[in-house]
Amino acid sequence: MDEVIQLQQQRLLVFGLLVFFAVGAWLGLGRCLLVMKGRRRRVPRGLLLLFTGLLFAGLVALVDAFVLEPDWLQVTRVEVRTDQLPEGRSLRVVHLSDLHVDGWTRGLERLPDEVNALQPDLLVFTGDSLNAPEGLPVLREVLSRIQTRYGRYAVQGNHDVARWGALDLFGGGVAEELRGQARVSAEGRVVLCGAPYGEPGLIEDCLRATQPAGLRLVAYHTPDLVEELAPLGPDLYLAGHTHGGQVRMPIYGAILTLSRFDKKYEMGLYQVERTALFVSRGIGVEPHVPRLRFLCRPEIAVIDLVGTGTR
């Protein structure tokens, strides 16, 4: 794990240096144009177009990252086929993660209505609730306004465990917190196993105690347990934590994920043995950093579990 963190830190340093040199090159090009103009020398058309294009691209990227994307919710739809549901039956799970609430934002104001329009059977929230205690009423209102057929479920993320243990995040009907005990939902069709960040043994115990028990869903803040839990046969594992990188580069993708697997499970749907893993890009941003996203819009994930079985 330490080696992975060091690798990601080195990658962030390289990225920072590239940005530094790119800005320096742009400023140098601008100064060159000003000097040529001051000496009344003809500025080559190609050089002028290059500078204008770079300026325009930089402004667009800044507006996108700081103004548009942080509140530009995106619905991601995936289908997972399972023999643990009868053929012709389906179950819709809406997965949210990493709200990181410190107050109302345009995205959070729209979030409940966007989710309700999807008509979820279950809501699963995989942790990192707050960036500041002032965000608690907002968190509770956002989750409470989401309507489901079979309930709202949540687990605590690393920030929740480390910073907000004294706060009642999900009580009073906001969501049912998963803390290791199996929860049966959706008219007995789904068994949920989840645990707070840092207590992976609770999920393993839950899976062993419910084997076999129909369709089993794991909720944990990070994807870091998937390869240990996959042999126990959960059908679906929901996680967040990586933010999809929060800042992504074209083609390369996430610069940082803070996962022990680095970029292996950085976002989206994966198949690990018979377990479908979905890693959410989340909704909010980390505390104490600028509120920005780039090529990584906040995500409402819709997982449609479609039955292929004969039960």
Secondary structure, 3 states (H helix, E strand, C coil): CHHHHHHHHHHHHHHHHHHHHHHHHHHHHHHHHHHHHHCCCCCCHHHHHHHHHHHHHHHHHHHHHHHHHHHCCEEEEEEEEEEEEECCCEEEEEEECCCCECCCCHHHHHHHHHHHCCCCCEEEECCCCECCHHHHHHHHHHHHCCCCCCCEEECCCHHHHHHCCCCCCCCCCCCEECCCCCEEECCCCEEEEECCCCCHHHHHHHHHHCCCCCEEEEECCCHHHHHHHHHHCCCEEEECCCHHHCEEECCCEECCCCCCCCCCCCCEEEEECCEEEEECCCCCCCCCCCCCCECCCCEEEEEEEEEEECC
